[in-house]
Amino acid sequence: MPVPPRHFVNGALLYPQFPDGLETTSGATDHTEVVRVVVDPRVIPFELLLKTFWESHDPTQAMRQGNDEGTQYRSAIYAENETQLQAALASKDAGVACPVGLAV
């Protein structure tokens, strides 16, 4: 998936001009607020990132995290390749956390 210079993906405006925070918080663009994590897999394996993901937030809160509400706060994992995708799906299916509200 192409990663824009701003931190929103999966919405109506997939090409420049990417939305700004105000456009996204309005709910009109259907973007997801994301953080791209770049690591050396020899140092930090993807499975550790998944474990941290599941332990760091509540994926059962569909369309919100804490006090932040809206579609831009949905829980999601975006894989860069098939291996990561399969690991993410396996972690979801393994019951690491309840998958309600999670997109992989």
Phi, psi and omega per residue, in radians:
M1 nan 2.326 3.061
P2 -1.146 2.415 -3.137
V3 -1.897 2.056 -3.115
P4 -1.271 2.850 3.114
P5 -1.171 -0.369 3.061
R6 -1.672 2.980 -2.975
H7 -1.784 0.802 3.061
F8 -2.330 2.402 3.131
V9 -2.390 2.958 3.009
N10 1.180 0.450 -3.127
G11 -1.932 -2.965 -3.083
A12 -1.185 -0.550 -3.102
L13 -1.772 1.521 -3.058
L14 -1.530 -0.131 -3.119
Y15 -2.194 2.813 -3.137
P16 -0.934 2.487 0.056
Q17 -1.377 2.087 3.108
F18 -1.254 2.679 -3.085
P19 -1.229 2.730 3.016
D20 -1.709 3.111 -3.082
G21 -1.026 -0.691 -3.114
L22 -1.166 -0.706 3.099
E23 -1.101 -0.713 -3.082
T24 -1.237 -0.739 -3.119
T25 -1.199 -0.280 3.077
S26 -1.245 -0.314 -3.100
G27 1.472 -0.039 -3.053
A28 -1.327 -0.398 -3.040
T29 -1.719 -0.276 -3.130
D30 1.110 0.445 3.096
H31 -1.405 2.771 3.038
T32 -1.901 2.324 3.055
E33 -1.350 2.256 -3.038
V34 -2.308 2.859 2.975
V35 -2.208 2.205 3.082
R36 -1.628 2.185 -3.122
V37 -1.877 2.129 3.119
V38 -2.007 2.088 -3.118
V39 -2.385 2.873 3.000
D40 -1.533 1.961 -3.070
P41 -1.109 -0.264 3.061
R42 -1.321 -0.366 -3.136
V43 -1.751 -0.813 -3.135
I44 -2.188 1.823 -3.130
P45 -1.212 2.659 -3.123
F46 -1.001 -0.616 3.139
E47 -1.071 -0.594 3.081
L48 -1.202 -0.656 3.057
L49 -1.089 -0.728 3.110
L50 -1.095 -0.779 3.126
K51 -1.038 -0.778 3.124
T52 -1.124 -0.715 3.096
F53 -0.983 -0.879 -3.091
W54 -1.149 -0.601 -3.086
E55 -1.462 -0.246 -3.011
S56 -1.661 -0.191 -3.124
H57 -2.665 3.054 -3.117
D58 -1.887 1.745 -3.119
P59 -1.267 -0.105 3.113
T60 -1.392 -0.209 3.101
Q61 -1.516 1.473 -3.118
A62 -1.074 2.292 3.071
M63 1.084 0.557 3.039
R64 -2.896 2.726 2.966
Q65 -2.458 1.986 -3.100
G66 1.066 -2.220 -3.134
N67 -1.454 -0.147 -3.108
D68 -1.517 2.095 -3.116
E69 -2.105 2.593 3.092
G70 2.356 2.842 -3.095
T71 -1.077 -0.445 -3.139
Q72 -1.204 -0.207 -3.130
Y73 -1.808 0.282 3.106
R74 -1.144 2.612 3.109
S75 -1.379 2.354 3.139
A76 -2.742 2.632 3.005
I77 -2.121 2.182 3.109
Y78 -1.913 1.976 -3.103
A79 -1.525 2.565 3.103
E80 -1.573 -0.273 -3.126
N81 -2.722 3.042 -3.078
E82 -1.106 -0.654 3.131
T83 -1.084 -0.796 3.101
Q84 -1.137 -0.701 3.124
L85 -1.045 -0.821 -3.133
Q86 -1.118 -0.684 3.101
A87 -1.132 -0.711 3.121
A88 -1.137 -0.779 3.111
L89 -1.108 -0.704 3.127
A90 -1.128 -0.691 3.138
S91 -1.169 -0.637 3.089
K92 -1.164 -0.820 -3.102
D93 -1.237 -0.409 -3.101
A94 -1.328 -0.061 3.134
G95 1.356 0.420 3.071
V96 -1.015 -0.590 3.045
A97 -2.718 2.830 3.107
C98 -1.213 2.195 -3.013
P99 -1.393 0.081 -3.128
V100 -0.999 2.224 3.092
G101 1.463 0.139 -3.089
L102 -1.878 2.356 3.022
A103 -1.954 2.361 3.051
V104 -2.132 nan nan
